[in-house]
């Protein structure tokens, strides 16, 4: 094996290792087939540099949600034509289940114009636009839990605490 191949192999291995470390530490794996789960912390400000936005969950959500993010073809599988999809999922009290509290999707302006003109229920509500992208949020149509159950009551409270217009921002 020659010296150049050893150097190139070492550099490639280092780049991959650094990329994996960065992704694990910062939760920004954009094209992974598996979602990246981020457990909530008291000072959470969710930031997605690839999708160019941030979201500050209500403090009442602390300890009750996880984040799953998708990009590219993986986002398209969740929501056709989406370039990015980020789901904020309520985690049930027993930790065995989850349901989406909020989904933020990013579309090109062309795709969004087409989607929003189609018949049927809307994909979501536009919250912001950048030069070429539209940011859309989607919330549940109803509580997926029995409204008298502990999960049902908490889900309603957390949903009620959501103030999307105050919590969402495009990155500068």
C-alpha positions as CSV (number, residue, x, y, z in Angstrom):
1,X,0.0,0.0,0.0
2,X,1.5,3.3,-0.9
3,X,1.8,6.4,1.4
4,X,-0.8,8.5,-0.5
5,X,-3.5,5.9,0.0
6,X,-2.7,5.7,3.7
7,X,-2.9,9.5,4.1
8,X,-6.2,9.7,2.1
9,X,-7.7,6.8,4.1
10,X,-6.7,8.5,7.4
11,X,-8.2,11.8,6.4
12,X,-11.5,10.2,5.2
13,X,-11.8,8.2,8.4
14,X,-11.1,11.4,10.5
15,X,-13.7,13.4,8.5
16,X,-16.4,10.6,9.0
17,X,-15.6,10.4,12.7
18,X,-15.8,14.1,13.2
19,X,-19.1,14.2,11.2
20,X,-20.6,11.5,13.4
21,X,-19.4,13.2,16.6
22,X,-20.9,16.5,15.4
23,X,-24.2,14.9,14.5
24,X,-24.5,13.0,17.7
25,X,-23.6,16.0,19.9
26,X,-25.7,18.6,18.0
27,X,-28.6,16.4,16.6
28,X,-28.2,17.7,13.1
29,X,-28.2,14.6,11.0
30,X,-30.0,15.8,8.0
31,X,-30.2,12.8,5.7
32,X,-30.4,9.9,8.1
33,X,-33.0,7.2,7.4
34,X,-33.6,7.2,11.2
35,X,-35.0,10.2,13.0
36,X,-32.7,12.0,15.4
37,X,-34.4,12.1,18.8
38,X,-33.5,14.9,21.1
39,X,-34.8,14.7,24.7
40,X,-36.0,18.0,26.0
41,X,-34.0,20.1,28.5
42,X,-35.1,23.1,30.5
43,X,-33.2,25.6,28.2
44,X,-34.2,24.0,25.0
45,X,-34.2,26.2,21.9
46,X,-34.5,23.8,19.0
47,X,-32.3,25.1,16.1
48,X,-32.1,23.5,12.6
49,X,-29.4,25.3,10.6
50,X,-30.0,23.1,7.5
51,X,-33.7,24.1,7.5
52,X,-32.8,27.7,8.7
53,X,-35.2,28.0,11.6
54,X,-35.5,27.8,15.4
55,X,-38.3,26.9,17.7
56,X,-38.6,27.5,21.4
57,X,-41.1,25.0,22.9
58,X,-43.2,26.2,25.8
59,X,-41.6,25.5,29.2
60,X,-44.6,23.2,30.0
61,X,-43.3,20.8,27.3
62,X,-40.1,20.1,29.3
63,X,-39.6,16.4,29.8
64,X,-42.7,15.6,27.7
65,X,-41.5,15.5,24.1
66,X,-38.8,14.4,21.7
67,X,-37.8,15.8,18.4
68,X,-37.6,13.8,15.1
69,X,-36.1,15.6,12.1
70,X,-35.9,14.5,8.5
71,X,-34.4,16.0,5.4
72,X,-34.4,15.4,1.7
73,X,-35.9,12.0,0.6
74,X,-36.6,11.1,4.2
75,X,-38.7,14.3,4.6
76,X,-40.4,13.6,1.3
77,X,-41.5,10.2,2.7
78,X,-43.1,11.9,5.7
79,X,-44.7,14.7,3.7
80,X,-44.5,14.6,-0.1
81,X,-42.6,17.6,-1.6
82,X,-41.2,18.6,1.8
83,X,-37.5,19.5,2.0
84,X,-37.4,19.3,5.8
85,X,-39.8,17.9,8.4
86,X,-39.4,18.3,12.1
87,X,-41.8,16.6,14.5
88,X,-42.2,17.5,18.1
89,X,-43.8,14.4,19.6
90,X,-45.5,14.1,23.0
91,X,-44.1,11.2,24.9
92,X,-46.7,9.2,26.9
93,X,-46.5,9.0,30.6
94,X,-45.4,5.4,30.5
95,X,-42.8,6.2,27.9
96,X,-44.1,3.6,25.5
97,X,-45.8,5.8,23.0
98,X,-45.8,9.1,21.3
99,X,-48.0,11.4,19.2
100,X,-47.2,14.5,17.3
101,X,-47.9,17.8,19.0
102,X,-46.4,20.0,16.2
103,X,-44.8,19.4,12.8
104,X,-42.8,22.0,11.0
105,X,-42.2,21.4,7.3
106,X,-40.2,23.4,4.8
107,X,-41.2,23.6,1.1
108,X,-40.0,25.4,-1.9
109,X,-42.3,28.3,-2.8
110,X,-43.3,26.5,-6.0
111,X,-44.2,23.2,-4.2
112,X,-46.1,25.1,-1.5
113,X,-48.1,27.1,-4.1
114,X,-49.1,23.7,-5.8
115,X,-49.9,22.0,-2.5
116,X,-51.9,24.9,-1.0
117,X,-54.1,25.1,-4.2
118,X,-55.0,21.4,-4.1
119,X,-58.4,20.3,-2.9
120,X,-58.9,18.7,0.5
121,X,-57.7,19.5,3.9
122,X,-54.6,21.8,4.0
123,X,-51.2,20.4,4.6
124,X,-50.7,23.0,7.3
125,X,-50.5,26.8,7.8
126,X,-47.7,29.0,6.5
127,X,-45.8,30.7,9.3
128,X,-42.9,32.3,7.5
129,X,-41.2,32.7,4.1
130,X,-37.6,33.2,3.1
131,X,-36.4,34.1,-0.4
132,X,-37.2,30.6,-1.8
133,X,-38.8,28.6,1.0
134,X,-42.1,28.4,2.9
135,X,-42.3,27.3,6.5
136,X,-45.5,25.5,7.4
137,X,-46.7,24.2,10.8
138,X,-49.2,21.4,11.3
139,X,-51.0,20.5,14.6
140,X,-53.3,17.6,15.4
141,X,-56.9,17.9,14.4
142,X,-57.9,16.3,17.7
143,X,-56.4,14.8,20.9
144,X,-55.3,11.2,20.1
145,X,-55.9,10.2,23.7
146,X,-59.0,9.7,25.8
147,X,-59.6,13.2,27.1
148,X,-60.2,11.9,30.6
149,X,-56.9,10.0,30.8
150,X,-53.7,11.4,32.2
151,X,-52.1,11.5,28.8
152,X,-55.2,13.1,27.3
153,X,-55.3,15.9,29.9
154,X,-51.6,16.6,29.6
155,X,-51.7,16.5,25.7
156,X,-54.5,19.1,25.8
157,X,-52.5,21.3,28.2
158,X,-49.3,21.1,26.2
159,X,-51.2,21.8,22.9
160,X,-52.9,24.7,24.5
161,X,-49.6,26.2,25.7
162,X,-48.3,26.3,22.1
163,X,-47.9,29.9,20.8
164,X,-46.3,29.2,17.4
165,X,-46.1,32.8,16.3
166,X,-44.1,33.7,19.4
167,X,-41.9,30.5,19.3
168,X,-40.8,30.2,15.7
169,X,-38.0,32.2,14.0
170,X,-36.0,32.1,10.9
171,X,-32.3,32.0,11.4
172,X,-30.4,35.2,10.4
